[in-house]
Amino acid sequence: MVFNYKKSVTYRLLQAAKAQRARSGGHLMRIGLHPGQELVLKVLADADGRTMSQLALALGVQPPTVTKMVTRLSAQGLVSRQVSESDGRLARVFLTEEGRGRIGAVDKAWKRLEKDAMAGLDDKDRKKLRKLLRHVERNLSLAALDEPDSDGEDDIAAAAEATTEPVALEA
């Protein structure tokens, strides 16, 4: 019997993620951001002055991806990189005043996206969906730790972070 991938939950999850990214991109474009950049701003708003490694861990992405994102955000005047006072080998990333000012617009965009995505679902269904998605996320994060070609060390930290923070990647 052939596996009907179109009826699988993981296919539906993939399609929902693609639709979410496209809709998110439309909302973010209006405020001058690309998908993934808003999460960098939100993470820095929570704890400004993170190192590039700390940002990579918080975002669940590889360091070169963070470098690319921070470079683009810096060119837009939303973040700045500064050499650490305690360790000259480290660069810390800070929100600029313009970056701080963009946080409110990011929150509005996320609220619109949430409203769009959850239209027609009552509070009980929304809570259940959040719980189920957290469970799927944990399952998939833990599955990555069990793969034989992985040493697991970097994956353990990323999986632990991924269970508490949403992940969005920049195009």
C-alpha positions as CSV (number, residue, x, y, z in Angstrom):
1,M,0.0,0.0,0.0
2,V,1.3,3.4,-1.0
3,F,1.7,6.1,1.7
4,N,-0.7,8.9,1.0
5,Y,1.4,11.8,2.2
6,K,-1.3,14.4,1.5
7,K,-3.4,12.8,4.3
8,S,-0.5,12.9,6.8
9,V,-0.4,15.3,9.7
10,T,3.2,16.2,8.9
11,Y,2.2,17.2,5.4
12,R,-0.6,19.4,6.8
13,L,1.9,20.9,9.2
14,L,4.3,21.7,6.4
15,Q,1.5,23.3,4.3
16,A,0.4,25.3,7.3
17,A,3.9,26.5,8.0
18,K,4.4,27.6,4.4
19,A,1.1,29.5,4.5
20,Q,2.1,31.1,7.8
21,R,5.4,32.2,6.4
22,A,3.8,33.7,3.3
23,R,1.2,35.6,5.3
24,S,3.8,36.6,7.9
25,G,6.0,37.9,5.1
26,G,3.1,40.1,3.8
27,H,2.5,41.6,7.3
28,L,6.3,42.1,7.9
29,M,6.9,43.6,4.5
30,R,4.6,46.5,5.4
31,I,6.9,47.4,8.3
32,G,10.2,46.9,6.4
33,L,11.2,43.4,7.7
34,H,11.6,39.9,6.3
35,P,10.4,36.8,8.1
36,G,12.9,35.9,10.8
37,Q,14.1,39.4,11.3
38,E,11.2,40.2,13.6
39,L,12.3,37.4,15.9
40,V,15.8,38.8,16.2
41,L,14.3,42.1,17.3
42,K,12.0,40.4,19.8
43,V,14.8,38.3,21.3
44,L,17.0,41.4,21.7
45,A,14.0,43.2,23.3
46,D,13.9,40.5,25.9
47,A,17.7,40.6,26.5
48,D,19.6,43.2,24.7
49,G,23.4,42.8,24.2
50,R,23.4,39.1,23.4
51,T,26.5,37.6,21.7
52,M,26.1,36.1,18.2
53,S,26.3,32.6,19.7
54,Q,23.6,33.4,22.2
55,L,21.4,34.8,19.4
56,A,21.9,31.6,17.4
57,L,20.9,29.5,20.3
58,A,17.9,31.6,21.1
59,L,16.7,31.5,17.5
60,G,17.5,27.9,16.9
61,V,19.6,28.6,13.9
62,Q,23.3,28.2,12.9
63,P,25.8,31.1,13.6
64,P,26.3,32.0,9.9
65,T,22.5,32.5,9.6
66,V,22.6,34.9,12.6
67,T,25.6,36.8,11.1
68,K,23.6,37.3,7.9
69,M,20.5,38.4,9.7
70,V,22.4,40.8,12.0
71,T,24.3,42.3,9.0
72,R,21.0,43.0,7.2
73,L,19.3,44.5,10.3
74,S,22.4,46.6,11.0
75,A,22.3,47.9,7.4
76,Q,18.7,49.0,8.1
77,G,19.8,50.8,11.3
78,L,17.7,48.4,13.6
79,V,20.6,46.8,15.5
80,S,24.3,47.6,16.1
81,R,27.2,45.3,16.8
82,Q,29.7,46.2,19.5
83,V,32.9,44.5,20.6
84,S,32.4,43.2,24.2
85,E,34.2,45.2,26.8
86,S,35.1,42.1,28.8
87,D,36.2,39.9,25.8
88,G,37.4,41.6,22.6
89,R,36.8,38.4,20.7
90,L,33.0,38.7,21.2
91,A,30.6,40.9,19.4
92,R,27.4,41.9,21.2
93,V,24.3,42.9,19.4
94,F,22.1,45.7,20.6
95,L,18.8,47.2,19.4
96,T,19.1,50.8,18.2
97,E,16.4,53.3,19.0
98,E,14.9,52.7,15.6
99,G,15.0,49.0,16.3
100,R,13.2,49.5,19.7
101,G,10.6,51.6,18.0
102,R,9.9,48.8,15.5
103,I,8.9,46.3,18.3
104,G,5.4,47.7,18.6
105,A,4.9,47.3,14.8
106,V,6.2,43.7,15.1
107,D,3.7,43.0,17.9
108,K,0.8,44.4,15.8
109,A,1.9,42.2,12.8
110,W,2.0,39.1,15.0
111,K,-1.4,39.9,16.5
112,R,-2.8,40.2,12.9
113,L,-1.2,37.0,11.9
114,E,-2.6,35.2,15.0
115,K,-6.0,36.6,14.3
116,D,-5.8,35.4,10.6
117,A,-4.5,31.9,11.6
118,M,-7.0,31.3,14.4
119,A,-10.1,32.6,12.6
120,G,-13.0,30.2,13.3
121,L,-11.3,28.4,16.2
122,D,-12.7,28.9,19.7
123,D,-10.6,29.3,22.8
124,K,-10.8,25.6,23.7
125,D,-9.6,24.6,20.2
126,R,-6.8,27.2,20.3
127,K,-5.5,25.9,23.6
128,K,-5.6,22.3,22.4
129,L,-3.8,23.2,19.2
130,R,-1.1,25.0,21.1
131,K,-0.7,22.0,23.4
132,L,-0.6,19.5,20.4
133,L,1.9,21.7,18.5
134,R,4.2,21.9,21.6
135,H,4.0,18.1,21.8
136,V,4.9,17.7,18.1
137,E,7.7,20.2,18.5
138,R,9.2,18.3,21.4
139,N,8.9,15.0,19.6
140,L,10.7,16.3,16.5
141,S,13.3,18.0,18.6
142,L,14.0,14.9,20.6
143,A,14.1,12.8,17.4
144,A,17.0,14.9,16.1
145,L,18.9,13.9,19.2
146,D,18.5,10.2,18.5
147,E,20.0,10.4,15.0
148,P,23.2,8.4,14.8
149,D,25.1,10.9,12.7
150,S,24.7,13.6,15.3
151,D,27.0,14.1,18.2
152,G,24.0,15.6,20.0
153,E,25.9,18.4,21.9
154,D,24.7,21.3,19.7
155,D,21.3,19.6,19.2
156,I,20.6,19.3,22.9
157,A,21.0,23.0,23.5
158,A,19.0,23.9,20.3
159,A,16.2,21.4,21.2
160,A,16.0,22.8,24.8
161,E,15.7,26.3,23.4
162,A,13.3,25.3,20.7
163,T,10.8,24.0,23.2
164,T,10.4,27.4,24.7
165,E,10.8,29.9,21.9
166,P,9.3,30.0,18.4
167,V,11.6,29.7,15.5
168,A,11.5,31.7,12.3
169,L,14.1,31.6,9.6
170,E,15.1,34.5,7.4
171,A,14.9,33.9,3.6
